[in-house]
Amino acid sequence: MIDIVWAVDHLDDLAGRVFQHVVLAGGAVAVGFAISLAISVWVVRRRRGRAGLLTVSSVLYTIPSLALFAALVPVTGLSILTAEIPLTLYTLVIFVRNILAGLDAVPGDVLEAADAMGYTAGQRLRRVELPLALPLVVGGLRLASVSTIGLVTISGILGDRFGGLGFFIFEGYRRTFATEIWFGGIPVIILALVADLALVRLQRRLTPWSRPVAPVDPGRGVAAVAAS
Amino acid sequence: MNLVELTLAWLADPGHWTGAPGIPNRLLEHLLLSGGALALAGSIAVPIGIYVGHTGRGVGLAANVANIGRALPSLAVIAIVLPLTSAIDNQAGFRLYPTLVAMVVLALPPILVNTQTGIGEVDRDLVEAARAMGMRSGDVVRRVELPLAATAIASGLRSAAVQVVATATLGAIFGGGGLGRYLVEGIAQRNDGMTYGGVVLVAVLALAVEAAFVLGERLIRSPGLVRIESSRAASAA
């Protein structure tokens, strides 16, 4: 059932697709993080803007990814934008939720102390609020990375130039070739789990004072449990 | 024609509302598949969650299982199962089982975590009071813990349902039924009307499922709990 010779012959392709997978996911996560940080800082003290943002983002998060990729095909064609825009949009939802939750968790008297020490709003944000929000921000990074790694696979629907490891799944299915399907599917899962573990580590390194915090998962009712 | 006109024209075409590839049938397929997977996942995860939450045994294990489950990419799960089930059954092994397995696997973690934390977070004083009143363990679960944890369990089912509906859409990539077919065929045939018709239908279905569960959560809240909370809110004001 497994064609080892084929697998060994295609290790170069595998490396290329892993690279593409990481680039597609990393690009979306990086752009999503930058935009989210700007939006969150802008909206954190604006009650109405914030409620609107949260509503729009939870609606967006409910829409299945395949539909979001498909929705862009008539607009941006089978281009890199069609792959990256939905990926970025989903990371926005995750990041905004977590950055806002992190900023909210900063105690009021800490803010007052910072103000009393003469910090300007910008200084207070950079030196007090963001560092204290860090556990949730990194938690969001973890959730966004893992979910984006999964979603990159689906972008293979847009053709052979996309999908990262998902390419092997789509091509293997077309050729009804089990080895190739697994050649894509198993590494995707490994990649997602490795990213998850690596980011838990990062969380510990960056915020040694706090136990890894469970990130706010926009699709979940109750906050999920942090890995122990 | 622009995109909106194309979409409306495709949706309004009576030919798209009859037969096996018609919208009502695809919707039914989508709902049956999702409902089946959710029921299956619920009947596995709710009892385990109740046991773990009630006894406090295996909390760490359940959390780890749930965490790994959360990190699993849905398409990859379908892909890994597909060669196995298709070797067993040449028809359903391609179109149905892989998606169904992925749906159940992905639906388990949110239901498990929510049930377990919902039951585990029931006020210990209430549980002790119930025991002091002579309730057995089973009664405590049925008459105290379950009613109080009902909304938490329901919200676990809601996240699972949204996830399951999205995964059912992916099944269309491997020849499965459901509304995802319009997306896959629309992209492959460069038929923008069909693609967008599918996008609208899938998005509306996902949002409707979410809304239905939110409504359901309100309906099943324990009346006693609602009374306590409203009197607390009144005394706080």
Contacts between the chains, C-beta under 8 A, distances in Angstrom:
chain1	res1	chain2	res2	distance
A	1	B	83	7.0
A	1	B	87	7.2
A	59	B	207	6.6
A	62	B	162	5.6
A	62	B	206	5.0
A	62	B	207	5.7
A	62	B	210	5.1
A	63	B	202	7.4
A	63	B	203	4.8
A	63	B	206	5.7
A	63	B	207	7.6
A	64	B	165	6.8
A	64	B	166	3.5
A	64	B	169	4.6
A	64	B	170	7.8
A	64	B	180	7.9
A	64	B	202	5.7
A	64	B	203	7.8
A	64	B	206	5.8
A	65	B	166	6.7
A	66	B	166	7.5
A	66	B	169	4.8
A	66	B	170	5.9
A	66	B	172	7.8
A	66	B	173	7.7
A	66	B	180	6.0
A	66	B	183	5.4
A	66	B	184	7.9
A	66	B	202	7.4
A	67	B	169	6.7
A	67	B	183	6.2
A	67	B	198	7.1
A	67	B	199	4.8
A	67	B	202	4.2
A	67	B	203	5.6
A	67	B	206	7.8
A	70	B	183	4.2
A	70	B	186	6.5
A	70	B	187	5.9
A	70	B	195	5.1
A	70	B	196	8.0
A	70	B	198	6.4
A	70	B	199	5.4
A	71	B	195	7.7
A	71	B	196	7.1
A	71	B	199	4.5
A	73	B	186	7.9
A	73	B	187	5.5
A	73	B	192	7.7
A	73	B	195	6.0
A	74	B	3	5.8
A	74	B	192	4.1
A	74	B	195	6.2
A	74	B	196	6.6
A	75	B	3	7.7
A	146	B	70	7.7
A	146	B	71	4.8
A	149	B	73	6.5
A	150	B	72	7.5
A	150	B	73	2.8
A	150	B	74	6.5
A	150	B	75	7.1
A	150	B	76	7.0
A	151	B	73	7.5
A	153	B	73	5.6
A	153	B	75	4.5
A	153	B	76	5.9
A	154	B	75	5.3
A	154	B	170	6.9
A	157	B	173	6.6
A	157	B	184	7.1
A	157	B	187	6.3
A	158	B	187	7.6
A	166	B	75	6.4
A	169	B	75	6.5
A	169	B	76	7.3
A	169	B	79	4.3
A	170	B	173	7.6
A	172	B	79	7.6
A	173	B	79	7.6
A	173	B	82	7.2
A	173	B	173	7.5
A	173	B	174	6.1
A	176	B	86	7.8
A	178	B	82	8.0
A	178	B	83	3.4
A	178	B	87	7.8
A	181	B	79	5.0
A	181	B	80	7.6
A	181	B	82	6.0
A	181	B	83	5.6
A	182	B	79	7.4
A	182	B	80	6.3
A	182	B	83	6.7
A	184	B	76	7.6
A	184	B	79	6.4
A	185	B	75	7.9
A	185	B	76	4.5
A	185	B	77	7.7
A	185	B	79	3.5
A	185	B	80	4.4
A	186	B	76	7.7
A	186	B	80	6.4
A	188	B	73	5.4
A	188	B	75	7.7
A	188	B	76	4.0
A	188	B	79	8.0
A	189	B	72	6.3
A	189	B	73	6.6
A	189	B	76	5.1
A	189	B	77	7.6
A	189	B	80	7.4
A	192	B	71	5.0
A	192	B	72	6.9
A	192	B	73	5.5
A	192	B	76	7.7
A	193	B	68	7.0
A	193	B	71	5.7
A	196	B	67	7.7
A	196	B	71	4.7
A	217	B	70	7.7
A	217	B	159	8.0
A	219	B	110	7.8
A	219	B	159	5.0
A	219	B	162	6.2
A	219	B	163	6.8
A	220	B	110	5.8
A	220	B	113	7.8
A	220	B	114	7.8
A	220	B	155	7.9
A	220	B	156	8.0
A	220	B	159	4.9
A	221	B	110	7.7
A	221	B	114	6.0
A	221	B	152	6.9
A	221	B	154	7.9
A	221	B	155	2.6
A	221	B	156	6.2
A	221	B	158	6.2
A	221	B	159	5.9
A	222	B	113	6.9
A	222	B	114	5.1
A	222	B	117	5.5
A	222	B	118	7.2
A	222	B	152	5.7
A	222	B	155	6.4
A	222	B	156	7.1
A	224	B	66	6.8
A	224	B	67	7.2
A	224	B	70	6.5
A	224	B	109	7.9
A	224	B	110	7.9
A	224	B	113	5.7
A	225	B	63	3.9
A	225	B	66	6.5
A	225	B	67	6.9
A	225	B	113	6.0
A	225	B	117	7.3
A	226	B	63	8.0
A	227	B	63	7.4
A	227	B	64	6.8
A	227	B	67	5.0
A	228	B	60	5.9
A	228	B	63	6.7
A	228	B	64	7.4
